[in-house]
């Protein structure tokens, strides 16, 4: 989906502030959020990683931008627990001591992507173009590289296709690629001369240039 989470190449948000000697967790509750996410995915198997990512993407844009990383994680987990019937919203808000903001509902039946081949369709050195996808559901293809031309520099192994997995569809694996783009192709005149960007992309996102 095209949401506030997809900020690559977006201007106007200021410099990235790097905290010196930044701890892994600033608050103890953040540790518990990591553990709850692991329980949801790996222990009770209430949802998968792609469903979790999509739940964070579905947050209200104002909430998303004002929340910390672990607040977003907690919102996504809580949303999925309610959607999957692990607990009710009333139970959640009783434990939270008041209203708990959840992400927007998932869009059902997003458009199907191209069915990828069992073996890699493209090879190292081949020019490809990223398809102009605008799905209503989850996708891992960044907006900034859609419609852009790049070069395959590595054929990786087959991975689960996130656009399907995030919507509870049958598991499907397809080839993935490391695609190199010139910065000028992506950013135009704003690019640093001679620089390149590598993006990992599933085969369904690509077409022959």
C-alpha positions in Angstrom: 0.0 0.0 0.0 1.1 3.6 -0.5 1.2 4.9 3.1 3.1 7.2 5.4 5.5 4.4 6.2 7.0 4.5 2.7 9.2 7.6 3.2 12.2 6.6 1.1 13.3 9.7 -1.0 10.8 12.0 0.8 12.1 15.4 1.6 11.1 17.8 4.4 11.6 15.6 7.5 14.9 17.1 8.5 18.2 15.3 9.3 18.3 11.8 10.8 19.3 12.3 14.4 21.9 9.7 15.6 21.9 9.2 19.4 25.4 8.7 20.7 25.8 5.3 22.6 22.1 4.6 21.9 20.8 1.7 24.1 18.8 -1.1 22.5 15.9 -0.2 24.7 15.1 3.1 26.4 12.3 1.8 28.5 11.7 -1.7 30.1 8.3 -2.1 28.4 10.0 -2.1 25.0 11.7 -5.4 25.9 8.2 -6.9 26.6 6.9 -5.7 23.3 9.6 -7.5 21.4 8.8 -10.7 23.4 5.1 -10.4 22.7 5.7 -10.0 19.0 7.8 -13.1 19.0 5.1 -15.0 20.9 2.5 -13.9 18.4 4.5 -15.0 15.4 6.4 -18.1 16.6 4.6 -19.5 19.7 0.9 -19.1 19.3 1.2 -18.4 15.5 -1.6 -15.8 15.5 0.0 -13.9 12.6 3.1 -13.9 10.4 5.8 -11.4 9.9 4.3 -9.9 6.8 0.9 -9.5 8.5 2.7 -7.7 11.4 4.5 -5.3 9.0 1.1 -4.5 7.3 -0.5 -3.8 10.6 2.0 -1.1 11.3 1.6 0.3 7.8 -2.1 0.6 8.5 -1.7 3.0 11.4 -3.3 6.4 11.2 -0.6 8.7 9.5 -0.6 11.2 12.4 -0.2 8.4 14.9 2.5 6.7 12.9 4.7 9.9 12.6 4.3 10.8 16.3 5.0 7.3 17.6 8.3 5.7 18.5 9.5 2.5 16.9 8.2 0.3 19.8 5.0 2.2 20.0 4.4 1.3 16.4 5.2 -2.3 17.1 2.8 -2.4 20.0 0.0 -0.9 18.0 0.5 -3.4 15.2 0.6 -6.4 17.6 -2.5 -5.1 19.5 -4.4 -4.6 16.2 -3.6 -8.1 15.1 -4.5 -9.7 18.4 -8.0 -8.0 18.2 -8.4 -8.9 14.5 -7.4 -12.5 15.0 -9.6 -13.0 18.1 -6.8 -13.5 20.6 -8.5 -10.8 22.7 -11.3 -8.3 22.3 -10.9 -4.6 22.1 -12.8 -4.3 25.4 -10.3 -6.7 27.1 -7.4 -4.7 25.6 -8.7 -1.4 26.8 -9.4 -2.7 30.3 -5.8 -3.8 30.6 -4.6 -0.5 29.0 -6.7 1.6 31.3 -8.5 3.5 28.6 -8.8 3.9 24.8 -6.1 2.1 22.8 -5.6 3.4 19.2 -5.5 0.5 16.7 -4.6 0.5 13.0 -7.1 0.9 10.2 -8.8 -2.3 9.0 -7.0 -4.4 6.4 -8.1 -4.1 2.7 -9.3 -7.5 1.7 -8.6 -9.1 -1.7 -5.8 -6.8 -3.0 -4.9 -7.3 -6.7 -2.9 -10.3 -7.5 0.7 -9.9 -8.6 2.3 -11.6 -11.6 2.8 -15.3 -10.9 6.6 -15.7 -10.8 8.5 -18.7 -12.3 9.9 -21.6 -10.3 13.4 -20.7 -11.5 14.8 -17.2 -11.8 13.5 -15.5 -15.0 16.3 -12.9 -15.0 20.1 -13.2 -14.8 23.1 -11.2 -13.6 23.8 -8.2 -15.9 20.2 -8.1 -17.2 18.4 -4.8 -17.3 15.0 -4.7 -15.7 12.3 -2.2 -14.9 10.3 -2.1 -11.7 6.6 -2.4 -12.4 4.3 0.5 -11.6 2.5 -1.2 -8.8 -0.1 0.6 -6.7 -1.6 -2.2 -4.5 -4.2 -1.5 -1.9 -2.6 -4.1 0.3 0.9 -4.9 1.6 3.9 -4.7 -0.7 7.7 -4.5 -0.3 8.4 -2.6 -3.4 9.4 1.0 -2.5 7.6 3.9 -4.2 10.9 5.5 -5.1 12.0 2.7 -7.5 8.7 2.0 -9.2 9.0 2.6 -13.0 12.8 2.9 -12.7 15.4 0.9 -14.6 18.1 -1.1 -12.9 20.6 -3.9 -13.4 20.5 -7.3 -11.8 23.7 -7.8 -9.8 22.8 -10.9 -7.9 20.2 -13.6 -8.1 19.2 -14.5 -4.5 17.3 -17.6 -3.3 13.5 -17.9 -3.3 11.6 -16.3 -0.5 8.0 -16.1 0.6 6.1 -13.5 -1.4 5.1 -10.8 1.2 2.2 -9.4 -0.8 0.4 -12.8 -0.5 1.6 -13.7 3.0 0.4 -10.5 4.5 -3.1 -11.3 3.5 -3.3 -14.9 4.7 -3.0 -16.4 1.2 -1.3 -19.7 0.6 2.4 -19.6 1.0 4.2 -18.9 -2.2 8.0 -18.6 -2.8 9.6 -16.8 -5.7 13.1 -15.7 -6.8 14.5 -12.5 -5.4 17.1 -10.2 -6.9 19.6 -7.5 -5.8 18.9 -4.7 -8.3 21.4 -1.8 -8.7 20.0 1.6 -9.7 22.0 4.7 -10.4 21.1 7.4 -7.9 20.4 9.7 -10.9 17.8 7.2 -12.1 16.0 7.4 -8.8 16.6 11.0 -7.6 17.4 12.9 -10.8 19.4 16.1 -10.2 19.3 15.7 -6.5 21.5 12.6 -6.7 25.2 12.5 -5.7 27.2 12.0 -8.9 28.4 8.4 -9.5 26.5 6.9 -6.6 24.2 3.8 -6.8 21.5 2.2 -4.7 20.9 -1.5 -4.2 17.3 -2.7 -3.7 16.2 -6.3 -2.9 13.2 -7.1 -5.0 10.9 -10.1 -5.7 10.4 -11.3 -9.2 6.8 -10.2 -9.4 7.9 -6.6 -9.0 10.1 -6.7 -12.2 9.7 -6.7 -15.9 12.3 -6.8 -18.7 13.6 -3.3 -19.5 
